[in-house]
Amino acid sequence: MKSKRAEIIAETAITLLAERGMRGLTHRAVDEVAGLPPGSTSNLARTRSALLALALERLTELEVTIFGPILDMAKDTSKTDALDTAAEMTARVLWVQLTVDRRRTIARYELALEATRRPELRKIYDEVGVRFRDPTVALLSAVGSPDPVRHGRQIVAFSEGVMFDAIVGAGAEPTLDDLRLGARELLRGMLA
């Protein structure tokens, strides 16, 4: 983030997206919830698109910080335990997004839906997605996937489905062990 104030505004926007949805995110609401003087948010992010982009930028920063070490697990893996490491990494990322970062995951879904209607936000959202898909493809290549790009898309789709089902669907929230088992079964099926 460019400044402490930008970080506060972005964090507050994320919280409002998670708690109130897209309609509850206004410049005035951010100022009020953040305890900032009126006009502070619109001074930093003049338009709604700029405010949404700021929130997405902050979400990306946070996810890179949180998931970076988990994604790095794959780099220190021998071929013999690569599949278990990949399953563990997938399970931990999912578990964090469903528990510790649940608020951020909900905000990300709000932004993802909005990105389907705003080309300028879609562009940012797609660029961000590559930062998380590329390490997945690299990991699948390391574990011996015959088609790491396709399998990477499938792992991401599996992960998004698990999160969506647990957060807004009718499914029960999975435990970390459930997530490990599901990821291991998926990876074994891909690599069989």
Stockholm file with secondary structure:
# STOCKHOLM 1.0

chainA/1-192         MKSKRAEIIAETAITLLAERGMRGLTHRAVDEVAGLPPGSTSNLARTRSALLALALERLTELEVTIFGPILDMAKDTSKTDALDTAAEMTARVLWVQLTVDRRRTIARYELALEATRRPELRKIYDEVGVRFRDPTVALLSAVGSPDPVRHGRQIVAFSEGVMFDAIVGAGAEPTLDDLRLGARELLRGMLA
#=GR chainA/1-192 SS CCSHHHHHHHHHHHHHHHHHCGGGCCHHHHHHHHTCCTTHHHHHSCSHHHHHHHHHHHHHHHHHHHHHHHHHGGGGCCGGGHHHHHHHHHHHHHHHHHTTTHHHHHHHHHHHHHHTTCHHHHHHHHHHHHHHHHHHHHHHHHTTCSSHHHHHHHHHHHHHHHHHHHHTSSSCCCCHHHHHHHHHHHHHHHHC
#=GC SS_cons         CCSHHHHHHHHHHHHHHHHHCGGGCCHHHHHHHHTCCTTHHHHHSCSHHHHHHHHHHHHHHHHHHHHHHHHHGGGGCCGGGHHHHHHHHHHHHHHHHHTTTHHHHHHHHHHHHHHTTCHHHHHHHHHHHHHHHHHHHHHHHHTTCSSHHHHHHHHHHHHHHHHHHHHTSSSCCCCHHHHHHHHHHHHHHHHC
//
